[in-house]
Each structure stands twice: as structure tokens, then as C-alpha cells.
Amino acid sequence: MYRIWSVISTYSLLLLSGAVLALIWANTYNDSYQHLVHFVLWDHAPIGHAHHEGSEMHRTLTFQFLINDICMAFFFAIAAKEVWEGIILKDGELRGKKALTPLIATAGGMAGPAAVYLGLGAMLGVSGLYAQGWAIPTATDIAFSYLVGRIVFGAGHPAIRFLLLLAIADDAGGMVILAIFYPTGDLQPIWLLASFGAALGVYILANWLPTRLDGNDPTRPYSTWMRRKASFWPYAIAGVISWYGFHEAGIHPALGLLPIVPTIPHADKPYGFFAEAEAHLSDLLNSIEHRLKYFVEVMLFFFGLLNAGVVFSALGEPTWMVLGGLVIGKPVGIFLMGMLAARVMGLGLPDGMKPKDLLVLGCVAAIGFTVALFVTTVAFPAGLAQEAAKMGAVLSFAAAIIAIAAGRLLKVDRREG
């Protein structure tokens, strides 16, 4: 049903390869690994990490900033594309009653981990700095969760569609959390006028106006000219402006392309998240996604390489707080809120899906890896707390073993096809 199997498996393989290489490198030659992570590409740059030299502030563009803050913007843009089409298109995946139970379960899958994280922190007697990491375990890794879900449920089980809806909605919620709770510097919201001004301008000039000029002409001459001649370039220019606006506003610039995604001409009807049919669509939004695919795959390798390199001695309280939030808070939160929606609110579960499937699905969703690592880098400054929290994100792969074991123990029916 989904081309996501080939897309996600490739993403996962490259991401995991980078992460494994990072772990080996950091635990054998940590000095050279740290040199790579913090390698300076451009000192006194117009963008990058801000720091003071005496009374003056300047920015340094490092390899890690290039990947985490610039290249990851394309990863979030692809996720935002799927969210946007699911919301805006008639019969979209995130519209109507069919989406309510997964969305409500998503709320539980974010509140549960945060509560367990903070609760474990209170039990361990830590607070202050560590409390900043409450959002780390709210993440669900789409790629790895989907792969494990296929192992547990099979390709044809309705829980797979539920899981994908939940993971996409979870990432959408994560973007909101990043924007609101984790500024990258002193907030200067006036700069957001540049971002949203660029979005409005490109929508009017490259989307709305050509369509308006076409009128009822079935050949759509103006839209066709814009599509063929201008192509994605107006949106690329607007994207650069929007990214820089987020950068200067103090909001994480990896979210900087999000205002541009809704302005791009999109498909007329939904085919489902990452559906096979999208490969044959000619709308500009899907075309841009296809062009970005290989770049994002390579970028995820480097993201794993530059962020997963934690030394095993970094284990500490944040490790157990993140891990507990994921492997305990995720399944419990998803199950309780999902059953609240299905039974108490009368929204029901998808046909063929049982309560035990929902519980096992919660275990699958507890793999936080990619986005959890990303949130860790913005929740904590570089140091012991960040390294310990990263270890918790890496160890969340244990949720795969828990999910597979739970699936067999509860005798979940695998359905292929």
C-alpha cells in the first residue's frame, strides 16, 4: 500500500549506519570524533553558532550546524508536506473521524513520556537543568518505528496505518514544541515577518496569481509557464529567506522551511502518507519531495554520524529519564488515551484492530531515536547532561525488542498484503 517501505528502509539503513559508526568512533578515538563534529567550516560567518569574543558576538559555521540546523530543515519539510496534505486535502489522512483516535492517542504518546520523564527526575532527586529535557521522549522515530511495526504486525494490519498517522502527528507536535519551548537564542520575533512575508509573497506571485490569470482556460497557460519555467526556484528563494528569518528570530532554523510548504501547489486528492501513486504525480510539491529524497537520505547518514556518538560512560540520570519516558510513558500514554477515544468517546478503533494491538503499537512507537536526538541537542547545552540524554535516545532501540516480545506474548495477528 505504501512506497514508504522502500523509502523508510533506505532512510533507516543510512541513519543507522551513521549512528553505529559514530558510536564506534566516539568510544575508540573520541578526540578525533569531536574534532569532526565541531569542525569549523567558516569562522565569523553570517550564520552559525553565536558566541562572544570579549564584548563582540560572532557566529561560527560548524559541520554539526550545517547538518542539524540547515540540512535537517529539508527532513522536517518532507514531514510537513505529508502533514499539510493530510490536513488540507478533502478526505486527507488527518481529517475527519478516522483520524481522531490516532490524534488523541498521539496526545497521550506525548504527555505520557513527559510525565514519566519528570516523575523519574523527581524520584532521582534531580531538577533544574535536567527538567529542560522533558520533550526529548515525546518523539517517535517514523523510520524505525515503521520498520519494527512491519515486523510485529505485518504489512496489511490496520495498526500500521494507525502507527503512521500517530508518528506523523507526533512529529508535527514535536515541531510545535521545538518552536515554542526551545529557542536557539534571544527571541526576536520581528524576524518572523521576513519568514511569513516570504511565504505570502511567493504564494501570491507564483501560485495564486497565475491561477487567477488562467481563469477558466483549461490549458492553464500562466500556471503551466510558472510550473515549467520558474519551477521550484521562487520557492527556493522564499525558503532561504524564511530559514534566515527563523535563524535570526531565535527559533530553531531547522523549522525554517515550514511556512513555505503550504504555499507550493499540491495534489488535488490524497493518496495516503508516502503513497505509491505520489511517484506519478506532477504537482510541484510532490516533485520537490522526489528531488529531495536522495539528498535527505545522505543527510540522515551524517545526522546519525554527528549526533549519536556518545561514549558509554556517559550513562547518567538523564539516560534513565529519557529511556523511561519512552519505554514506559509512550505505551501507557498511547494506550490510555487511545482507549479513552475508542471506548469512552465512542470513536472506535480501525476495523480489525484490537486493544492489545494498541498496547503493542505503543511499544513500537517508543523508539525515539532521530527526533529524540535532535531535541536533545537543543534541550541541553553541550556537556554531560546532553551526552547522557543522547544515550537514552540511542538505548530506546530496546523498545523494538519489547514490542516484538509483547506482540508474541499477546499473540498479535500478523497480516501480510
C-alpha positions in Angstrom: 0.0 0.0 0.0 2.9 2.4 0.7 6.1 3.2 -1.1 7.2 4.2 2.4 8.7 0.6 2.8 11.5 1.3 0.3 11.8 5.0 1.3 12.0 4.4 5.1 14.1 1.3 4.8 16.7 3.3 2.9 16.5 6.2 5.4 16.8 3.8 8.3 19.8 2.0 6.9 21.8 5.1 6.2 20.8 6.7 9.5 21.6 3.6 11.5 24.9 3.2 9.6 25.9 6.7 10.6 24.9 6.1 14.2 26.8 2.9 14.6 29.9 4.4 13.0 29.5 7.4 15.5 29.3 5.1 18.5 32.4 3.1 17.5 34.4 6.2 16.6 33.4 8.1 19.8 34.3 5.2 22.0 37.7 4.5 20.3 39.0 7.8 19.1 36.8 10.4 20.8 39.2 13.3 20.3 39.1 12.9 16.5 35.4 12.3 16.6 34.8 15.6 18.5 37.1 17.4 16.1 34.8 16.2 13.2 31.6 17.3 15.0 32.9 20.7 15.8 34.9 21.2 12.7 34.8 24.9 11.7 33.7 25.4 8.1 33.5 29.2 8.3 34.5 31.4 11.2 32.9 34.9 11.6 30.1 33.7 9.4 26.7 35.4 8.9 25.1 32.2 10.2 26.0 29.6 12.7 26.6 29.2 16.5 26.7 32.5 18.2 29.3 33.2 20.9 31.1 36.1 22.4 34.7 37.1 21.9 35.2 39.8 24.5 32.4 42.3 24.0 31.7 41.3 20.5 29.5 38.5 19.3 30.2 36.5 16.2 28.9 33.3 14.6 30.8 30.1 13.6 29.5 27.7 11.0 30.5 24.2 12.1 29.9 20.9 10.4 27.3 20.0 13.0 25.4 23.3 12.5 25.4 22.6 8.7 23.7 19.2 9.2 21.5 19.9 12.3 20.3 23.4 11.5 20.4 23.7 7.7 20.2 20.2 6.2 17.6 18.9 8.7 15.3 21.7 7.5 14.7 19.5 4.4 13.9 16.5 6.6 11.3 18.5 8.5 9.9 20.0 5.3 9.2 16.5 3.9 7.4 15.6 7.2 5.5 18.9 7.0 4.5 18.1 3.4 2.8 14.9 4.4 1.1 16.6 7.4 -0.1 19.5 5.2 -1.6 17.3 2.5 -3.2 15.2 5.2 -4.9 18.3 6.6 -5.8 20.4 3.6 -7.0 17.9 1.1 -10.5 16.5 1.1 -10.5 13.0 2.7 -6.9 13.7 3.9 -5.4 11.3 6.4 -5.6 13.8 9.2 -9.2 14.9 8.6 -12.4 13.6 9.9 -13.4 11.0 12.4 -11.0 8.4 11.1 -8.1 10.5 12.3 -9.4 11.4 15.8 -8.4 8.2 17.6 -4.8 8.3 16.4 -4.6 12.0 17.1 -5.9 11.6 20.6 -3.6 8.7 21.1 -0.7 10.9 19.9 -1.6 13.4 22.7 -1.2 10.6 25.2 2.0 9.5 23.5 3.5 12.9 24.1 2.0 13.7 27.6 2.8 10.3 29.0 6.6 10.4 28.3 6.9 13.9 29.5 5.2 13.0 32.8 7.3 9.9 33.3 10.5 11.8 32.5 9.7 14.5 35.1 8.4 11.9 37.5 11.6 9.9 37.3 13.6 13.1 37.7 11.8 13.8 40.9 12.4 10.2 42.2 16.1 10.5 41.3 16.3 13.9 43.1 17.4 15.9 40.1 15.8 19.0 38.7 16.8 22.4 37.3 18.8 21.8 34.1 17.6 18.2 33.6 14.0 19.3 33.6 14.6 21.1 30.3 14.7 17.7 28.6 11.0 16.8 29.2 10.3 17.0 25.4 13.0 14.5 24.4 11.0 11.3 25.0 7.9 12.7 23.3 9.4 11.9 19.9 8.6 8.9 17.8 11.0 7.9 15.1 8.9 7.4 11.9 11.5 5.3 10.1 12.5 2.8 12.8 9.0 2.5 14.3 7.5 1.7 10.9 10.1 -1.0 10.2 9.5 -2.6 13.6 5.8 -2.3 13.1 6.1 -4.2 9.9 7.9 -7.0 11.7 5.3 -7.1 14.5 2.1 -6.6 12.6 2.9 -7.4 9.0 2.2 -5.0 6.1 -1.5 -5.5 5.9 -2.5 -4.9 9.6 -4.6 -1.8 10.3 -2.2 -1.0 13.2 0.4 0.0 10.5 -1.8 2.8 9.2 -2.6 3.9 12.8 1.1 3.9 13.6 2.0 6.0 10.6 -0.8 8.5 11.4 0.4 8.7 15.0 4.1 9.1 14.1 3.4 11.9 11.6 1.2 13.7 14.1 3.8 13.2 16.7 6.4 14.9 14.5 4.0 17.7 13.9 3.6 18.2 17.6 7.4 18.0 18.0 7.9 20.8 15.6 5.5 23.0 17.6 7.3 22.1 20.8 10.7 23.0 19.3 9.4 26.3 18.1 7.7 27.3 21.4 9.9 25.8 24.1 13.4 25.6 22.7 14.5 28.9 21.2 18.1 28.9 19.9 18.9 32.4 21.3 17.3 35.6 22.4 13.9 35.7 20.8 13.4 38.4 18.2 10.0 37.6 16.7 10.1 40.6 14.4 12.3 38.5 12.1 9.4 36.1 11.6 7.9 38.8 9.5 10.6 38.0 6.9 9.7 34.3 7.0 5.9 34.7 6.7 6.3 37.7 4.3 8.4 35.4 2.0 5.7 32.7 2.3 2.9 35.1 1.5 4.8 36.7 -1.3 5.7 33.5 -3.1 2.2 32.2 -2.7 0.7 35.2 -4.3 3.2 35.6 -7.1 4.0 32.0 -8.0 0.7 30.2 -7.1 -2.4 32.4 -6.6 -1.8 35.0 -9.3 -1.0 32.5 -12.2 -4.1 30.5 -11.2 -6.2 33.7 -11.1 -4.9 34.8 -14.6 -5.7 31.4 -16.0 -9.4 31.9 -15.2 -11.4 29.2 -16.9 -8.9 28.4 -19.6 -8.4 24.6 -19.5 -4.9 24.9 -20.9 -3.8 26.9 -17.8 -1.1 28.9 -19.7 0.1 31.0 -16.8 0.3 28.2 -14.3 1.9 25.9 -16.9 4.5 28.6 -17.7 5.3 29.1 -14.0 5.5 25.3 -13.4 7.8 24.7 -16.4 10.0 27.8 -16.5 10.2 29.1 -12.9 9.8 25.6 -11.4 10.8 25.4 -7.8 13.1 28.4 -7.8 10.7 31.0 -6.4 10.0 28.7 -3.5 13.7 28.0 -3.0 14.4 31.7 -2.7 11.5 32.1 -0.3 12.8 29.2 1.6 16.2 30.8 2.1 14.6 34.0 3.3 12.2 32.0 5.7 15.1 29.9 7.0 17.1 33.1 7.8 14.1 34.7 9.4 13.8 31.7 11.8 17.6 31.8 12.4 17.6 35.5 13.4 14.3 35.2 15.3 15.9 32.7 17.8 13.6 29.8 16.7 15.3 26.7 15.6 16.2 27.2 11.9 15.6 23.5 11.1 11.9 24.5 11.1 12.5 27.4 8.8 11.0 25.9 5.7 7.7 25.1 7.3 6.0 28.4 6.3 6.9 27.7 2.6 5.5 24.2 2.3 1.8 25.3 2.3 2.4 27.8 -0.4 3.6 25.2 -3.0 1.0 23.8 -5.5 0.0 20.4 -4.3 -2.0 17.3 -5.4 -5.8 17.6 -5.8 -6.6 14.5 -3.7 -4.9 12.4 -1.0 -3.3 9.0 -1.7 -2.2 8.4 1.9 1.1 9.1 3.6 4.0 8.4 1.2 1.6 6.6 -1.1 3.0 4.8 -4.2 0.8 6.8 -6.5 2.6 10.0 -5.5 5.5 8.9 -7.6 3.4 9.5 -10.7 2.0 12.9 -9.7 3.3 16.0 -11.4 2.3 18.7 -8.9 5.2 20.8 -7.7 5.0 19.8 -4.1 5.5 16.1 -4.8 8.1 16.8 -7.5 10.2 18.8 -5.0 9.9 15.9 -2.5 11.1 13.4 -5.0 14.1 15.7 -5.8 15.0 16.0 -2.2 14.7 12.2 -1.5 18.4 11.3 -2.1 19.8 14.4 -0.5 17.8 13.7 2.7 18.9 10.1 2.7 22.6 11.1 2.6 21.9 13.9 5.1 20.4 11.5 7.6 23.6 9.4 7.5 25.6 12.5 8.6 22.9 13.4 11.2 23.4 9.9 12.8 27.2 10.3 12.5 27.4 13.7 14.1 24.8 13.2 16.9 24.8 9.6 18.0 28.5 9.5 19.0 28.2 9.2 22.8 30.7 7.4 25.0 29.2 4.5 27.0 30.5 6.1 30.2 28.0 8.9 29.7 25.2 7.0 31.4 23.5 9.2 34.0 20.2 10.3 35.3 19.0 11.9 32.0 19.6 8.5 30.3 17.1 6.7 32.5 14.7 9.6 32.4 14.6 9.7 28.6 14.6 5.9 28.4 11.8 5.6 31.0 9.8 8.3 29.3 10.0 6.4 26.0 9.6 2.7 27.0 7.1 3.3 29.8 5.4 6.7 29.1 4.8 6.1 25.4 3.0 2.8 25.6 1.0 3.8 28.6 0.1 7.2 27.3 -0.9 5.9 23.8 -2.9 3.0 25.3 -4.8 5.1 27.8 -5.7 8.0 25.5 -6.4 5.7 22.6 -8.8 3.6 24.7 -10.4 6.9 26.0 -11.0 7.9 22.4 -12.1 4.5 21.3 -14.3 3.4 24.2 -15.3 6.4 26.3 -15.7 8.9 23.5 -17.1 6.2 21.2 -14.7 6.9 18.3 -13.7 3.3 18.0 -10.5 1.7 16.7 -9.9 0.9 13.0 -11.7 -2.2 11.7 -9.7 -5.3 12.6 -7.6 -3.6 15.3 -8.0 -4.7 18.9 -7.0 -3.1 22.3 -4.0 -5.4 22.6 -2.8 -4.2 19.2 -2.9 -0.6 20.5 -0.8 -1.6 23.5 1.8 -3.2 21.3 1.7 -0.3 18.9 2.6 2.0 21.8 5.7 -0.2 22.5 6.7 0.2 18.8 6.2 4.0 18.9 8.6 4.1 21.9 11.6 4.2 19.5 12.5 7.8 19.7 16.0 7.9 18.1 16.1 10.5 15.3 13.9 13.3 16.6 14.8 12.5 20.2 18.5 13.0 19.4 17.6 16.2 17.6 15.6 17.6 20.6 18.5 16.6 22.9 20.9 18.8 21.1 18.6 21.9 21.6 17.3 21.0 25.1 20.7 20.8 26.7 24.0 22.6 26.1 27.0 20.5 25.1 28.2 18.6 28.1 27.4 15.7 30.4 23.6 16.2 30.5 23.4 16.2 26.7 25.6 13.2 26.3 23.6 11.2 29.0 20.3 12.1 27.4 21.6 11.1 23.9 22.4 7.7 25.4 18.8 7.4 26.5 17.7 8.1 22.9 20.1 5.6 21.5 19.0 2.9 24.0 15.4 3.4 23.0 16.1 0.8 20.3 15.3 -1.6 23.2 11.7 -0.7 22.5 11.9 -2.8 19.4 12.8 -5.9 21.4 10.0 -5.1 23.9 7.5 -4.6 21.0 8.4 -7.9 19.3 8.2 -9.8 22.6 4.9 -8.1 23.5 3.5 -8.9 20.1 4.3 -12.6 20.5 3.2 -12.7 24.2 -0.2 -11.1 23.3 -0.5 -13.2 20.2 -0.9 -10.3 17.8 -2.1 -11.5 14.4 0.4 -10.7 11.6 -1.3 -9.7 8.3 0.6 -9.5 5.1 -0.5 -7.9 1.9 
